[in-house]
Amino acid sequence: MAGGSEIFYGSIPVFRGFARLMDPALYAPLPDDWTVGVADIVESTKAIAAQRYKAVNMAGAAVVASVTNALDGREFPFVFGGDGASFAVSPADLDKAREALAATARWVRDDLDLVLRVALMPVSAIRAAGADVRVARFGPSANLSYAMFSGGGLAYADAAMKRGEFAVDPAPPGTQPDLSGLSCRFEVMPSARGVILSVLVLPAKDADPASFRKVIEDIVVRIEKSPDAGRPVPADGPPLRWPPQGMEYEARARRGRSLALRRATVLAFTLWAYTLMRFNIPVGKFVPKNYVRQLVENSDFRKFDDGLRMILDCTPKLAAELEQRLVAAAAQGVVRYGLHEQDAAMMTCFTPSVMRADHVHFIDGARGGYASAATVLKTRAA
């Protein structure tokens, strides 16, 4: 049974077509001996108010990068939430994941001047509390898949973390996680249709599951069929300039040596990378045009983790229509929701190797994003 548990995630079939995300048959229950990890930035609203959008997103993406590197690139289910991340690991990977989380919490505190709260909760404990953790694999392209979660287990683990349960303490000062491949070199991506809309839709307390599923399916189908909404990443990739806006964060994410030397190294390396990308210069098996195409296809701008999260480039009219649908559903006691409009989206990249096609690109709104949508949701529910 242990061997079956270890290979669980890789055995789940990948589904295509995001409109299918609410089909219960796509979701498989996590094995009882697995563990759920959750992380978020404490007082992210204040950081957002101080316009520290990139720092907040970098912290959330660092959770995924550090655990991935600690597991030597083995696949595991995770979801990026803007100001944090959630994931699940097998028993064999638990100790490495714990070390990576502790080191990341320390790095976020020391290098980003933020507080990353982290916790690890056994799936068995989540089920004992009456929730479940089920996972599916959505393939946005032929290159990779992203995890989707249902069952209420991630939401339960997140609430438990905020109560101080199952906490993972930061590692000792000076501990650095392995954040190889984590960067944010691209500029923000202005809306082409008028609005970058951050969407967060959760089930209301005691909501009928079938009614909630219907609302989510209605929203997704409306967006999928509309020419007035789409991926917030331009077809030819995000704007790229040098020196990049995220250079300081990339320097801090590197291990060893003085910060000044790391800055100089990143400055030189990003100039070389910018030149290759700007003039489409192939190097060995790396072809810039192919990388950009994969980057666009791999962008993680919509997901489901006990609720629907999307970053859309849409018209103001469609944004208003979506809100009207959600207002009606909330009045019926089916959903809780938060929407946040801004003029641009942003990207944080995790590229362990440019020679592979499975590099990951996390999308959020560039002026508050998911964190601001969550604040709206909480304010409305109060």
VENMO-V451691 format. One record per pair of residues at least 12 apart in sequence whose ideal C-beta (glycine too) atoms are under 10 Angstrom apart, sorted by the first residue. I is the first residue (numbers start at 1). J is the second residue. Records with the same first field share a line. If there is no record, write none. Layout:
BEGIN
I=J + J
END
This chain:
BEGIN
1=31 + 32 + 33
2=31 + 33 + 90 + 91 + 92
3=92
4=31
5=30 + 31 + 32 + 33 + 34 + 90 + 91 + 92
6=31 + 33 + 34 + 74 + 90 + 91 + 92 + 93
7=75 + 90
8=28 + 29 + 30 + 31 + 33 + 34 + 76 + 77 + 88 + 90 + 135
9=28 + 30 + 31 + 34 + 74 + 75 + 76 + 77 + 88 + 89 + 90 + 135 + 137 + 145 + 147
10=74 + 75 + 76 + 137
11=28 + 137
12=26 + 27 + 28 + 77 + 135 + 136 + 137 + 145 + 147
13=26 + 28 + 136 + 137 + 139 + 145
14=26 + 136 + 137 + 138 + 139 + 140 + 142 + 144 + 145 + 146
15=136 + 137 + 138 + 139 + 145 + 148
16=138 + 139 + 140 + 141 + 142 + 145
17=138 + 139 + 220 + 224
18=138 + 139 + 140 + 148 + 220 + 221 + 223 + 224 + 302 + 303 + 304 + 310
19=216 + 217 + 220 + 221 + 223 + 224 + 225
20=136 + 138 + 217 + 220
21=136 + 138 + 148 + 150 + 213 + 216 + 217 + 220 + 302 + 303 + 304 + 308
22=148 + 150 + 209 + 210 + 212 + 213 + 214 + 215 + 216 + 217 + 220 + 304 + 308
23=136 + 213 + 217
24=134 + 136 + 150 + 151 + 209 + 213
25=136
26=134 + 135 + 136 + 137 + 138 + 148 + 150
27=132 + 133 + 134 + 135 + 136 + 137 + 148 + 149 + 150 + 151 + 304
28=134 + 135 + 136 + 137
29=123 + 127 + 132 + 133 + 134 + 135 + 150 + 151 + 153
30=77 + 88 + 89 + 90 + 123 + 124 + 126 + 127 + 132 + 133 + 134 + 135 + 149 + 151 + 153
31=88 + 90 + 91 + 123 + 124 + 133
32=122 + 123 + 124 + 125 + 126 + 127 + 133
33=90 + 91 + 92 + 94 + 122 + 123 + 124
34=76 + 77 + 88 + 89 + 90 + 91 + 93 + 94 + 122 + 123 + 124 + 126 + 133 + 135
35=87 + 88 + 89 + 90 + 91 + 93 + 94 + 97 + 98 + 120 + 121 + 122 + 123 + 124 + 125 + 126 + 157 + 166
36=77 + 86 + 87 + 88 + 89 + 119 + 120 + 121 + 122 + 123 + 125 + 126 + 133 + 149 + 153 + 154 + 156 + 157 + 158 + 160 + 161 + 166
37=63 + 67 + 76 + 78 + 85 + 86 + 87 + 88 + 89 + 94 + 97 + 98 + 100 + 101 + 118 + 119 + 120 + 121 + 154 + 157 + 161 + 166 + 168
38=63 + 81 + 84 + 85 + 86 + 87 + 101 + 117 + 118 + 119 + 120 + 121 + 154 + 155 + 156 + 157 + 158 + 159 + 160 + 161 + 162 + 166 + 168
39=59 + 60 + 62 + 63 + 64 + 67 + 81 + 83 + 84 + 85 + 86 + 87 + 101 + 104 + 105 + 108 + 116 + 117 + 118 + 119 + 120 + 158 + 161 + 168
40=56 + 59 + 60 + 63 + 81 + 82 + 83 + 84 + 85 + 86 + 115 + 116 + 117 + 118 + 119 + 158 + 161 + 162 + 371 + 374
41=55 + 56 + 57 + 59 + 60 + 81 + 82 + 83 + 84 + 108 + 112 + 114 + 115 + 116 + 117 + 371
42=83 + 84 + 114 + 115 + 116 + 117 + 162
43=83 + 114 + 115 + 117
44=56 + 59 + 60 + 82 + 83 + 84 + 114 + 115 + 368 + 370 + 371 + 372 + 374 + 375
45=83 + 368 + 371 + 372 + 374 + 375 + 378
46=114
47=59 + 83 + 112 + 113 + 114 + 115 + 371
48=82 + 83 + 340 + 365 + 367 + 368 + 369 + 370 + 371 + 372 + 375
49=368 + 372 + 375
51=367 + 368
52=112 + 113 + 114
53=82 + 83 + 188 + 342 + 344 + 346 + 364 + 365 + 366 + 367 + 368 + 369 + 371 + 372
54=112 + 184 + 188 + 245 + 246 + 248 + 249 + 346 + 348 + 364 + 366
55=108 + 111 + 112 + 113 + 114 + 184 + 246 + 248 + 249 + 252
56=82 + 83 + 84 + 108 + 112 + 114 + 348 + 364 + 368 + 369 + 370 + 371
57=80 + 82 + 83 + 184 + 246 + 249 + 346 + 347 + 348 + 362 + 363 + 364 + 365 + 366 + 369 + 370 + 371
58=108 + 111 + 112 + 114 + 179 + 182 + 183 + 184 + 246 + 248 + 249 + 250 + 252 + 253 + 348 + 362
59=82 + 83 + 84 + 85 + 104 + 105 + 107 + 108 + 109 + 111 + 112 + 114 + 115 + 116 + 249 + 348
60=80 + 81 + 82 + 83 + 84 + 85 + 108 + 116 + 348 + 362 + 364 + 370 + 371
61=80 + 82 + 84 + 85 + 179 + 182 + 183 + 184 + 249 + 253 + 347 + 348 + 349 + 350 + 360 + 361 + 362 + 364
62=85 + 100 + 103 + 104 + 105 + 107 + 108 + 111 + 112 + 116 + 177 + 179 + 182 + 249 + 253 + 348 + 350
63=78 + 80 + 81 + 84 + 85 + 86 + 87 + 97 + 100 + 101 + 104 + 105 + 108 + 116 + 118 + 177
64=76 + 78 + 79 + 80 + 85 + 86 + 87 + 104 + 179 + 182 + 348 + 350 + 360 + 362
65=85 + 100 + 104 + 177 + 178 + 179 + 180 + 181 + 182 + 183 + 253 + 348 + 349 + 350 + 351 + 352 + 360
66=96 + 97 + 99 + 100 + 101 + 102 + 103 + 104 + 105 + 107 + 176 + 177 + 178 + 179 + 180 + 182 + 253
67=85 + 87 + 89 + 93 + 96 + 97 + 98 + 99 + 100 + 101 + 104 + 177 + 178
68=87 + 97 + 100 + 178 + 179 + 180 + 181 + 182 + 350 + 352 + 360
69=96 + 100 + 177 + 178 + 179 + 180 + 181 + 182 + 350 + 352
70=89 + 93 + 95 + 96 + 97 + 98 + 99 + 100 + 101 + 103 + 104 + 177 + 178
71=89 + 90 + 92 + 93 + 96 + 97 + 100
72=93 + 96
73=181 + 352 + 353 + 356 + 358
74=89 + 90 + 92 + 93 + 96
75=137 + 144 + 145 + 147 + 358
76=88 + 89 + 90 + 93 + 97 + 135 + 147
77=89 + 133 + 135 + 136 + 137 + 145 + 146 + 147 + 148 + 149 + 305
78=146 + 147 + 149 + 305 + 360
79=135 + 146 + 147 + 148 + 149 + 154 + 300 + 303 + 304 + 305 + 306 + 309 + 362
80=146 + 300 + 303 + 305 + 309 + 348 + 350 + 360 + 361 + 362 + 363 + 364 + 370
81=154 + 158 + 200 + 303 + 305 + 309 + 362 + 364 + 369 + 370 + 371 + 374
82=198 + 200 + 309 + 311 + 348 + 362 + 363 + 364 + 365 + 368 + 369 + 370 + 371 + 372 + 373 + 374
83=114 + 116 + 364 + 369 + 370 + 371 + 372 + 374
84=116 + 117 + 118 + 158 + 161 + 370 + 371
85=104 + 116 + 118 + 305 + 362
86=133 + 147 + 149 + 153 + 154 + 155 + 157 + 158 + 161 + 305 + 306
87=101 + 120 + 147 + 149 + 154
88=120 + 121 + 123 + 133 + 135 + 147 + 149 + 153 + 154 + 157
89=120
91=122
94=120 + 122
97=120 + 168
98=118 + 120 + 168 + 171
99=168 + 171 + 175 + 177
100=118 + 168 + 171 + 177 + 178 + 179
101=116 + 118 + 119 + 120 + 168 + 169 + 170 + 171 + 177
102=118 + 168 + 169 + 170 + 171 + 172 + 175 + 177
103=170 + 171 + 172 + 175 + 176 + 177 + 178 + 179
104=116 + 118 + 168 + 170 + 171 + 175 + 176 + 177 + 178 + 179
105=117 + 118 + 167 + 168 + 169 + 170 + 171 + 175 + 177
106=169 + 170 + 171 + 172 + 173 + 174 + 175 + 176 + 177
107=170 + 171 + 174 + 175 + 176 + 177 + 179 + 252 + 253 + 255
108=170 + 177
109=170 + 171 + 173
110=170 + 173 + 174 + 175 + 176 + 252
111=176 + 179 + 248 + 249 + 251 + 252 + 253 + 259
112=249 + 252 + 253
115=170
116=168 + 170
117=158 + 161 + 162 + 164 + 167 + 168 + 170
118=161 + 166 + 167 + 168 + 169 + 170
119=157 + 158 + 160 + 161 + 162 + 163 + 164 + 165 + 166 + 167 + 168
120=157 + 161 + 166 + 167 + 168
121=133 + 153 + 154 + 156 + 157 + 158 + 160 + 161 + 165 + 166
122=157 + 166
123=151 + 153 + 157
125=153 + 156 + 157 + 160 + 165 + 166
126=151 + 152 + 153 + 154 + 155 + 156 + 157 + 160
127=151 + 153 + 156
129=152 + 153 + 156 + 157 + 159 + 160
130=152 + 153 + 156
131=151 + 152 + 153 + 154 + 155 + 156 + 157 + 159 + 160 + 306
132=149 + 150 + 151 + 152 + 153 + 156
133=149 + 150 + 151 + 152 + 153 + 154 + 156 + 157 + 306
134=148 + 149 + 150 + 151 + 152 + 153 + 306
135=147 + 148 + 149 + 150 + 151 + 153 + 154 + 305
136=148 + 149 + 150 + 304
138=300 + 302 + 303 + 304
140=231 + 296 + 297 + 298 + 299 + 300 + 301 + 302 + 303
141=293 + 294 + 296 + 297 + 298 + 299 + 357 + 358
142=294 + 297 + 357
143=293 + 294 + 295 + 297 + 298 + 356 + 357 + 358 + 359 + 360
144=294 + 297 + 298 + 300 + 356 + 357 + 358 + 359 + 360
145=358
146=298 + 300 + 302 + 303 + 304 + 360
147=303 + 304 + 305
148=302 + 303 + 304 + 305 + 306
149=303 + 304 + 305 + 306 + 307
150=209 + 213 + 304 + 305 + 306 + 307
151=306
152=202 + 203 + 306 + 307
153=305 + 306
154=305 + 306 + 307
155=202 + 203 + 305 + 306 + 307
156=306
157=306
158=305 + 306
176=252 + 253 + 254 + 255 + 256
177=253 + 255
178=253 + 255
179=249 + 250 + 252 + 253 + 254 + 255 + 350
180=253 + 254 + 255 + 350 + 351 + 352 + 353
181=253 + 349 + 350 + 351 + 352 + 353 + 354 + 359 + 360
182=246 + 249 + 250 + 253 + 254 + 348 + 349 + 350 + 351 + 352 + 360
183=244 + 246 + 247 + 249 + 250 + 253 + 266 + 269 + 270 + 273 + 347 + 348 + 349 + 350 + 351
184=244 + 245 + 246 + 247 + 248 + 249 + 250 + 253 + 346 + 347 + 348 + 349 + 350 + 362
185=238 + 240 + 241 + 242 + 243 + 244 + 245 + 246 + 247 + 249 + 250 + 266 + 269 + 270 + 273 + 274 + 277 + 347 + 348 + 349 + 351
186=233 + 237 + 238 + 239 + 240 + 241 + 244 + 245 + 246 + 277 + 295 + 346 + 347 + 348 + 349 + 361
187=238 + 239 + 240 + 241 + 244 + 245 + 246 + 344 + 346 + 347 + 366
188=238 + 239 + 245 + 342 + 343 + 344 + 345 + 346 + 347 + 365 + 366 + 367
189=231 + 232 + 233 + 234 + 237 + 238 + 239 + 299 + 311 + 313 + 344 + 345 + 346 + 347 + 363 + 366
190=232 + 234 + 239 + 313 + 343 + 344 + 345 + 366
191=232 + 312 + 313 + 314 + 315 + 316 + 341 + 342 + 343 + 344 + 345 + 366
192=230 + 231 + 232 + 234 + 235 + 313 + 314
193=227 + 228 + 229 + 230 + 232 + 312 + 313 + 314 + 315 + 316 + 317 + 318 + 319
194=228 + 313 + 314 + 315 + 316 + 317 + 318 + 319 + 341 + 343
195=229 + 312 + 313 + 314 + 315 + 316 + 317 + 318 + 319 + 320 + 339 + 341 + 342 + 343
196=232 + 311 + 312 + 313 + 314 + 319 + 340 + 341 + 342 + 343 + 344 + 345 + 346 + 363 + 364 + 365 + 366 + 367 + 369
197=223 + 229 + 232 + 310 + 311 + 312 + 313 + 314 + 315 + 316 + 318 + 319 + 322 + 323 + 339 + 340 + 341 + 342 + 345 + 365 + 373
198=309 + 310 + 311 + 312 + 338 + 339 + 340 + 341 + 342 + 345 + 364 + 365 + 367 + 368 + 369 + 370 + 371 + 372 + 373 + 374 + 376
199=219 + 223 + 302 + 307 + 308 + 309 + 310 + 311 + 312 + 314 + 319 + 322 + 323 + 326 + 337 + 338 + 339 + 340 + 365 + 370 + 373
200=307 + 308 + 309 + 310 + 336 + 337 + 338 + 339 + 340 + 369 + 370 + 371 + 372 + 373 + 374 + 375 + 376 + 377
201=215 + 216 + 219 + 304 + 307 + 308 + 309 + 310 + 322 + 325 + 326 + 329 + 330 + 334 + 335 + 336 + 337 + 338 + 339 + 373 + 377
202=305 + 306 + 307 + 308 + 309 + 335 + 336 + 337 + 338 + 374 + 377 + 381
203=215 + 216 + 306 + 307 + 333 + 334 + 335 + 336
204=329 + 330 + 332 + 333 + 334 + 335 + 336 + 337 + 381
205=333 + 336 + 381
206=333
207=329 + 332 + 333 + 334 + 335 + 336
208=332 + 333 + 334
209=334
210=334
211=329 + 332 + 333 + 334 + 335
212=307 + 308 + 329 + 334 + 335
213=334
214=329 + 334
215=308 + 325 + 326 + 328 + 329 + 330 + 332 + 334 + 335 + 337
216=304 + 307 + 308 + 329 + 334 + 335
218=322 + 325 + 329
219=308 + 310 + 321 + 322 + 325 + 326 + 329 + 335 + 337
220=302 + 304 + 308 + 310
222=318 + 321 + 322 + 325
223=302 + 310 + 312 + 314 + 318 + 322
226=312 + 314 + 315 + 317 + 318 + 321 + 322
227=315 + 318
228=312 + 313 + 314 + 315 + 316 + 317 + 318 + 319 + 321
229=310 + 312 + 313 + 314 + 315 + 318 + 319 + 321 + 322
230=301 + 312 + 313 + 314
231=296 + 297 + 299 + 301 + 302 + 311 + 312 + 313 + 345 + 363
232=299 + 301 + 310 + 311 + 312 + 313 + 314 + 344 + 345 + 346 + 347 + 363 + 364 + 365 + 366
233=292 + 295 + 296 + 297 + 298 + 299 + 301 + 311 + 313 + 345 + 347 + 361 + 363
234=292 + 296 + 313 + 345
235=292 + 293 + 296
236=289 + 292 + 293 + 296
237=277 + 288 + 289 + 291 + 292 + 293 + 294 + 295 + 296 + 299 + 347 + 361
238=292 + 295 + 296 + 299 + 345 + 346 + 347 + 349 + 361 + 363
240=270 + 273 + 274 + 277 + 278 + 292
241=274 + 278
242=267 + 270 + 271 + 272 + 273 + 274 + 275 + 277 + 278
243=263 + 266 + 267 + 270 + 271 + 274
244=266 + 267 + 270 + 271 + 273 + 274
245=346
246=266 + 270 + 346 + 347 + 348 + 349
247=263 + 266 + 267 + 269 + 270
248=262 + 263 + 266
249=266 + 348
250=262 + 263 + 265 + 266 + 267 + 269 + 270 + 349
251=263 + 264 + 265 + 266 + 267 + 270
252=266
253=266
254=266 + 269
273=286 + 288 + 354
276=288 + 291 + 354
277=289 + 291 + 292
280=292
283=354
284=354 + 355
285=354 + 355 + 356
286=353 + 354 + 355
287=354
288=354
290=354 + 357
291=351 + 354 + 355 + 357 + 359
293=357
294=351 + 354 + 356 + 357 + 358 + 359 + 361
295=347 + 349 + 351 + 357 + 359 + 360 + 361
296=361
297=357 + 361
298=349 + 351 + 357 + 358 + 359 + 360 + 361
299=311 + 345 + 347 + 349 + 360 + 361 + 362 + 363
300=347 + 348 + 350 + 360 + 361 + 362 + 363 + 364
301=313 + 345 + 347 + 361 + 362 + 363 + 364
302=363
303=362 + 363
307=335 + 336 + 337 + 338 + 377
308=335 + 337
309=364 + 369 + 370 + 373 + 374
310=322 + 363 + 370 + 373
311=340 + 342 + 345 + 346 + 347 + 362 + 363 + 364 + 365 + 366 + 369 + 370 + 373
312=345 + 363 + 365
313=344 + 345
314=341
316=341
319=339 + 341
320=339
322=337 + 339
323=337 + 339 + 341
325=337
326=338 + 339
330=380 + 381
335=377
336=377 + 378 + 380 + 381
337=373 + 376 + 377 + 380 + 381
338=370 + 371 + 372 + 373 + 374 + 375 + 376 + 377 + 378 + 379 + 380 + 381
339=372 + 373 + 376 + 377 + 380
340=365 + 367 + 368 + 369 + 370 + 371 + 372 + 373 + 374 + 375 + 376 + 377
341=365 + 367 + 368 + 372 + 373
342=364 + 365 + 366 + 367 + 368 + 369 + 372
343=365 + 366 + 367
344=365 + 366 + 367
345=363 + 364 + 365 + 366 + 367 + 369
346=362 + 363 + 364 + 365 + 366 + 367 + 369
347=361 + 362 + 363 + 364 + 366
348=360 + 361 + 362 + 363 + 364
349=361 + 362
350=362
END
